[in-house]
Amino acid sequence: MGKVKADCSDSTGREEMHGAFWRDQALHDIMRAWLAHGIDPASERFYTGLSRDWKPIGTTDQYPTMLGRHLFSLSAAYLLSGEERYLRLAKTTASYLIEHGWDREFGGWYDLITETGTPRITTKCAFTQMYANTGLALYFFATHDPDALRGMERSNEVFESRAWDAEYEGYYVTLNRDLSVASSNKSFNPQIGLLSSYILYWYLADGRPGLLAQMERTMDVALRRMLDPSDGYILDTFDRTWHCITGRWDDGTEALSAGGNIETSWILMRLYHLTGNEAYRTNALELGEKMIRVAWDGVHGGWFESFARYQTERHGPNKAWFIQAYGNFMALSLYNQSEEERYLDLFHETSLFWNQYFLDQEHGGAYCNVDLAGNLVDGTKGGPAKGSYHSMEHCLLNVLYLDLYVHRKAVELYFNISSERPIKHRVCPVEDPSVHIAEVAVNGKEWTDYDAEERSVNLPAGEGMKVRVVLANVH
């Protein structure tokens, strides 16, 4: 991998090393295609299934997971652009999710609802609870919307009161409609994915101490229960008492997910910034180095989807779109801690692989899976677990991490805040405390009532206050 300097300029030709490249990709390559082809013009709801060329396929039922993920994307697009069309669609999507996705009798997000909002599958799996909240978290961050906040609060209360195993620790993977336990297994998503999906974004938006305590407790359980001391990998699936349920390929080989391990390294570094706990930093660095050794494709570039646990030179046949995003987040987070250029090299080569093989240059949007050499395997644009979210989070965080962590360059974000009373609203979506507020404008006028270090803005009661915030790295 060639060297990439932290102060590289556009003249290097490496445009993907700058936030402006990813801002443009978010608004033009990703959201332009989704707004043009991914939304039913009659209902203004996203199609559930979409082929590579954006033809609606499969069911018309709605997954609250995907409603929440598209809500995240719309909120991210507004943060990056300040364009009202994203905010209007975000409001419509949030209202539909809250009105129809929530079980008003027992609580919790339904796993599946019909096109008209009738419950279709009434169980409450952890994956649904997490990713319905993903969109509410970033929408709340961008708007301070009280309904979005209440939706997260209610859902998180269900997690804590009904899905937490008080005897053996950890969250159950699935609840019945009445919130009794449907599956007492434990897995990656409700233990670790819970943090990256919504609690970290929510905490950054309002800073309540209970959320940080919940994240620390959950991660500490994961490190004790899921991190195998013999090889240092995060394991994925367990029974209730934390006996590992081994994942295997078709030939019987025990295999591990690269994505979960990469994501954990990234989350640990984010928690380190919030807590100063050196154990999180140490685990993040160690796990990150392991993933570079066993999950990075040094031949073609990009991150493998899986690898054989005891023969780590063997890999699964494909590469998944979301794992490339997590690989880039991890690489830039590790660079921010170490300033070692090899992590920038890793980001650069992953980005080249992403842009060449995952970004659909013909139809827009991003593919689902390619093979190891980058040949298309699955060009699906929409499905029960594939939408706009990972591509947009990829772009949003690359803008923030590259400009703030690598280039020490200011970043502009846009908010639209309504409140019936004076409020303090936090406006920094990254955890590193070296990032402060440099400038604020409200409705086009300079605003000085903010706490730069806390990254919060004090606002009066008002409707539709347009807030522009400039963030800068002070170190």
C-alpha positions in Angstrom: 0.0 0.0 0.0 1.3 3.4 -1.0 1.9 6.2 1.6 -0.9 8.8 2.1 0.1 11.9 3.9 -2.3 13.4 6.5 -1.9 16.8 4.8 -2.5 15.5 1.3 -4.1 18.1 -1.0 -6.5 17.7 -4.0 -3.4 17.9 -6.3 -2.5 14.3 -5.2 -5.4 13.0 -7.2 -6.6 11.1 -4.1 -10.0 12.9 -3.9 -11.4 10.1 -1.7 -9.1 11.2 1.1 -11.2 14.3 1.6 -14.6 14.9 3.2 -15.9 16.8 0.2 -15.7 13.7 -2.0 -17.9 11.7 0.4 -20.4 14.6 0.9 -20.8 14.6 -2.9 -21.2 10.8 -3.0 -23.9 11.0 -0.3 -26.0 13.6 -1.9 -25.5 12.7 -5.6 -24.5 9.0 -6.0 -26.6 7.7 -3.1 -29.5 9.9 -2.1 -30.2 11.2 -5.6 -30.9 7.7 -6.8 -32.9 6.8 -3.8 -35.1 9.8 -4.1 -35.6 9.3 -7.8 -36.3 5.6 -7.8 -36.6 4.2 -4.2 -39.8 6.0 -3.1 -43.4 5.3 -4.0 -44.6 8.7 -5.2 -48.2 7.9 -4.0 -47.4 7.1 -0.4 -43.9 8.7 -0.1 -42.7 5.5 1.5 -39.6 3.6 0.5 -40.1 0.5 -1.5 -39.1 -2.6 0.5 -37.5 -4.6 -2.3 -35.6 -3.0 -5.2 -33.6 -4.7 -8.0 -30.2 -3.4 -9.2 -32.0 -1.1 -11.8 -34.5 0.1 -9.1 -37.5 -2.0 -10.1 -39.8 -2.8 -7.1 -39.6 -6.5 -6.3 -41.0 -8.8 -3.6 -43.2 -7.8 -0.8 -44.9 -4.4 -0.2 -44.8 -5.0 3.5 -42.8 -2.5 5.6 -40.0 -3.4 8.0 -39.6 -0.9 10.9 -35.9 -1.7 10.7 -35.7 -0.3 7.1 -38.0 2.6 7.9 -35.6 3.6 10.7 -32.6 3.1 8.5 -34.0 5.3 5.7 -34.9 7.9 8.3 -31.2 7.9 9.3 -30.2 8.5 5.7 -32.6 11.4 5.2 -31.4 12.9 8.5 -27.8 12.5 7.4 -28.5 14.1 4.1 -30.0 17.1 5.8 -27.1 17.5 8.3 -24.7 17.5 5.3 -26.7 19.8 3.1 -29.4 21.8 4.9 -31.8 21.0 2.0 -35.5 21.1 3.1 -36.6 18.2 0.9 -34.7 15.7 3.0 -36.2 17.2 6.2 -39.7 17.0 4.8 -39.3 13.3 3.9 -37.6 12.5 7.2 -40.6 14.0 9.0 -43.0 11.9 7.0 -41.0 8.7 7.5 -40.6 9.3 11.3 -44.4 9.9 11.6 -45.3 6.7 9.8 -42.8 4.6 11.8 -44.0 5.9 15.1 -47.7 5.7 14.2 -47.7 2.2 12.7 -44.5 0.5 13.8 -45.0 0.7 17.5 -47.2 -1.7 19.4 -49.5 0.5 21.5 -50.7 -2.3 23.6 -47.5 -4.1 24.8 -44.7 -1.8 23.6 -41.9 -2.5 21.2 -41.5 -2.2 17.4 -43.2 -4.9 15.4 -41.0 -7.0 13.2 -43.1 -6.4 10.1 -46.2 -4.4 9.2 -48.3 -4.3 6.1 -48.2 -1.5 3.5 -51.3 0.0 5.3 -49.7 -0.2 8.7 -51.4 -3.4 10.1 -49.1 -5.7 12.1 -47.9 -8.7 10.1 -45.2 -10.2 12.3 -45.7 -9.2 15.9 -42.6 -10.6 17.5 -40.0 -8.0 18.7 -36.5 -9.1 17.7 -33.5 -7.1 18.9 -32.5 -6.3 15.3 -35.8 -4.5 14.8 -35.7 -2.6 18.0 -32.2 -1.4 17.3 -32.5 -0.2 13.8 -35.9 1.4 14.1 -34.2 3.5 16.7 -31.3 4.3 14.5 -33.3 6.7 12.4 -35.0 8.2 15.4 -31.6 8.9 17.0 -30.2 10.9 14.0 -33.5 12.6 13.3 -33.6 13.7 16.9 -30.0 14.9 16.6 -30.9 17.0 13.6 -34.2 18.3 14.9 -34.7 17.8 18.6 -38.0 16.3 17.7 -39.8 15.2 20.9 -41.7 12.3 19.3 -38.5 10.8 18.1 -37.0 11.1 21.6 -40.0 9.5 23.2 -39.9 6.7 20.6 -36.3 5.9 21.6 -37.0 6.2 25.3 -39.9 3.8 25.1 -38.0 1.3 23.0 -34.9 1.4 25.2 -37.1 0.9 28.3 -38.3 -2.3 26.7 -34.7 -3.4 26.1 -33.8 -2.7 29.7 -36.9 -4.0 31.5 -37.8 -7.0 29.3 -34.9 -8.0 27.1 -32.1 -7.9 29.7 -31.3 -11.2 31.3 -31.0 -10.3 35.0 -29.6 -13.8 35.9 -27.0 -14.4 33.2 -26.5 -10.9 31.8 -26.9 -9.7 28.2 -29.9 -9.0 26.0 -32.2 -11.7 24.6 -32.4 -11.8 20.8 -36.2 -12.0 20.4 -39.3 -11.2 22.5 -42.9 -12.2 21.8 -45.5 -9.6 21.2 -46.4 -9.5 24.9 -42.7 -9.0 25.6 -42.2 -12.5 27.1 -39.0 -14.2 25.9 -39.3 -15.9 22.5 -35.6 -16.7 22.2 -33.2 -16.6 25.1 -30.1 -16.8 22.9 -27.6 -13.9 22.9 -25.8 -12.5 19.9 -23.7 -9.7 18.6 -26.4 -7.3 17.6 -28.2 -6.6 20.9 -24.9 -6.7 22.9 -22.5 -4.6 20.8 -24.5 -3.5 17.7 -26.9 -1.8 20.1 -24.3 0.9 20.7 -23.4 1.7 17.1 -27.0 1.5 15.9 -28.5 4.2 18.1 -27.3 4.7 21.7 -24.0 6.4 20.7 -25.9 8.8 18.4 -28.6 9.4 21.1 -26.0 10.0 23.8 -24.1 12.5 21.6 -27.4 14.4 21.1 -28.5 14.8 24.7 -25.6 13.5 27.0 -27.8 11.8 29.6 -25.5 9.9 32.0 -27.7 6.8 32.1 -27.0 6.1 28.4 -23.3 6.1 28.9 -23.6 3.8 31.9 -25.8 1.5 29.8 -23.1 1.4 27.1 -20.3 0.7 29.5 -22.2 -2.1 31.2 -23.2 -3.7 27.9 -19.7 -3.5 26.4 -18.1 -4.8 29.6 -20.4 -7.8 29.5 -19.5 -8.3 25.8 -15.8 -8.2 26.5 -16.1 -10.8 29.4 -18.6 -13.1 27.6 -18.0 -12.7 23.9 -14.2 -12.1 23.5 -12.5 -15.4 23.4 -9.4 -15.2 25.5 -7.7 -18.0 23.5 -7.6 -16.1 20.2 -8.9 -12.6 21.0 -11.9 -12.7 18.5 -15.4 -11.5 19.2 -17.7 -14.5 18.8 -21.3 -14.0 17.6 -24.0 -16.3 18.8 -24.5 -17.9 22.3 -27.2 -19.7 24.3 -28.7 -18.1 27.3 -25.8 -19.1 29.6 -23.1 -17.9 27.1 -22.1 -21.2 25.6 -21.0 -20.4 22.1 -23.1 -21.6 19.2 -20.5 -22.1 16.5 -21.1 -20.6 13.1 -19.9 -22.8 10.2 -19.6 -22.7 6.4 -21.4 -25.4 4.3 -18.3 -27.6 4.5 -18.4 -27.7 8.3 -15.5 -25.3 8.9 -15.9 -23.1 11.9 -16.1 -19.5 10.6 -16.2 -16.0 12.2 -17.7 -12.8 11.0 -15.2 -10.1 10.0 -17.8 -7.4 10.2 -18.7 -7.9 13.9 -15.0 -7.8 14.9 -14.2 -4.8 12.8 -17.3 -3.0 14.2 -16.3 -3.8 17.8 -12.8 -2.3 17.3 -14.5 0.9 16.0 -17.1 1.0 18.8 -14.4 0.5 21.5 -12.5 3.5 20.3 -15.6 5.6 20.4 -16.2 4.5 24.0 -12.6 5.3 24.9 -13.2 8.9 23.8 -16.3 9.2 26.0 -14.9 7.5 29.1 -11.1 7.7 29.0 -11.0 4.0 29.9 -7.7 2.7 28.6 -9.0 -0.9 28.4 -11.3 0.1 25.6 -8.4 1.7 23.7 -6.2 -1.3 24.2 -8.9 -3.7 23.1 -9.7 -1.6 20.1 -6.1 -1.5 18.9 -5.5 -5.2 19.5 -8.7 -6.3 17.8 -8.1 -3.9 14.9 -4.6 -5.3 14.3 -6.0 -8.8 14.3 -8.6 -7.9 11.7 -6.0 -6.3 9.5 -4.1 -9.6 9.6 -7.0 -12.0 8.9 -9.8 -10.0 7.3 -8.1 -7.6 4.9 -7.6 -8.8 1.3 -4.0 -7.8 0.4 -4.4 -9.1 -3.1 -7.6 -7.3 -4.4 -8.3 -4.8 -1.6 -11.4 -4.7 0.6 -12.5 -6.6 3.6 -13.6 -10.3 3.6 -17.0 -11.1 4.9 -15.8 -14.1 7.0 -12.7 -16.2 7.8 -12.0 -19.7 9.1 -11.3 -19.4 12.8 -8.5 -22.0 12.9 -7.3 -21.5 9.3 -7.4 -17.7 9.0 -5.8 -17.8 5.6 -9.2 -19.2 4.3 -12.0 -16.7 3.7 -15.6 -16.7 2.6 -16.3 -16.2 -1.1 -17.8 -12.7 -0.9 -17.4 -9.2 0.4 -20.4 -7.2 1.8 -21.0 -3.5 1.4 -21.5 -2.7 5.0 -18.2 -4.3 6.1 -16.3 -2.0 3.8 -17.9 0.9 5.6 -17.0 -0.5 9.0 -13.5 -1.1 7.8 -13.1 2.5 6.9 -14.5 3.7 10.2 -12.1 1.5 12.0 -9.1 2.6 10.0 -9.7 6.3 10.5 -10.4 5.8 14.2 -7.1 3.9 14.6 -5.3 6.6 12.7 -6.9 9.3 14.9 -5.3 7.5 17.9 -1.9 6.7 16.5 -1.3 9.0 13.5 0.2 6.0 11.8 -0.1 6.5 8.0 -0.6 2.8 7.4 -4.1 3.2 8.6 -4.7 6.0 6.1 -3.3 3.6 3.4 -5.8 1.0 4.5 -8.7 3.6 4.3 -7.5 4.7 0.8 -7.4 1.2 -0.6 -10.7 0.2 0.9 -12.2 3.4 -0.6 -10.8 2.5 -4.0 -12.3 -0.9 -3.8 -15.7 0.5 -2.7 -15.8 3.1 -5.4 -14.8 0.8 -8.2 -16.8 -2.3 -7.2 -19.6 -1.4 -4.8 -20.8 2.0 -6.2 -23.2 1.4 -9.1 -21.9 3.9 -11.7 -24.7 3.1 -14.1 -27.9 3.1 -11.9 -26.7 4.8 -8.7 -26.7 3.5 -5.2 -24.5 0.7 -3.9 -24.4 -3.1 -4.5 -25.0 -5.6 -1.7 -22.2 -8.2 -2.4 -19.3 -8.8 -4.7 -16.8 -11.6 -4.9 -13.3 -11.4 -3.7 -12.1 -9.8 -7.0 -15.0 -7.4 -7.1 -17.2 -9.1 -9.6 -20.9 -8.5 -8.9 -22.7 -11.2 -6.9 -25.8 -9.3 -5.7 -26.8 -5.9 -7.1 -29.9 -5.6 -5.0 -30.6 -2.1 -3.8 -33.4 -2.7 -1.4 -34.5 -5.6 0.8 -35.3 -6.6 4.4 -31.7 -5.7 5.5 -30.4 -3.6 2.6 -31.3 0.0 2.0 -29.7 3.4 1.9 -28.4 3.4 5.6 -24.9 1.9 5.5 -24.0 3.8 2.4 -25.1 7.1 3.9 -23.5 6.4 7.3 -20.3 5.6 5.4 -20.4 8.9 3.7 -21.4 11.0 6.8 -18.7 9.5 9.0 -16.1 9.7 6.3 -16.8 13.4 6.0 -16.4 13.9 9.7 -13.5 11.6 10.3 -11.4 12.7 7.3 -11.9 16.5 7.8 -11.8 16.5 11.6 -9.4 13.7 12.5 -7.0 13.6 9.4 -6.9 17.1 7.9 -7.9 19.1 11.0 -10.4 20.9 8.8 -13.6 22.5 9.8 -16.9 20.8 9.1 -20.3 22.5 8.6 -23.5 20.8 9.7 -27.1 21.9 9.5 -30.0 21.5 12.0 -33.6 22.5 12.1 -34.8 22.8 15.7 -38.3 23.3 17.1 -39.0 23.5 20.8 -41.8 24.9 23.0 -39.3 25.9 25.6 -35.6 27.0 25.8 -33.3 24.0 25.3 -29.7 23.0 25.2 -29.0 20.9 22.1 -25.8 19.0 21.5 -24.5 19.3 17.9 -21.3 17.1 17.6 -21.8 13.6 16.1 -18.3 12.4 16.9 -17.0 11.3 20.3 -13.4 12.7 20.3 -13.4 15.6 22.9 -10.8 17.5 20.8 -13.6 18.5 18.4 -15.2 21.7 19.6 -17.8 24.2 18.2 -16.0 26.9 16.2 -19.0 28.9 15.0 -22.8 28.9 15.2 -25.5 30.8 13.2 -29.2 30.7 13.8 -31.6 31.8 11.0 -28.6 33.2 9.2 -27.3 35.4 12.0 -24.2 34.9 14.2 -25.1 33.1 17.5 -22.8 33.2 20.5 -24.8 31.3 23.2 -23.0 28.0 23.0 -20.5 25.9 24.9 -17.7 25.1 22.5 -16.2 22.3 24.6 -19.4 20.7 25.6 -20.5 21.0 21.9 -23.9 22.3 22.9 -26.0 25.3 21.7 -28.5 27.1 23.9 -31.6 27.9 21.9 -34.9 29.8 22.8 -38.3 28.4 22.2 -39.1 28.6 18.5 -40.3 26.8 15.4 -38.1 25.7 12.6 -34.9 27.4 13.8 -32.2 26.9 11.1 -29.0 26.3 12.9 -25.6 26.1 11.1 -22.7 24.7 13.2 -19.1 24.7 12.3 -17.0 22.0 14.1 -13.2 22.1 14.4 -10.5 20.0 15.9 -8.6 22.2 18.5 -5.7 19.8 19.0 
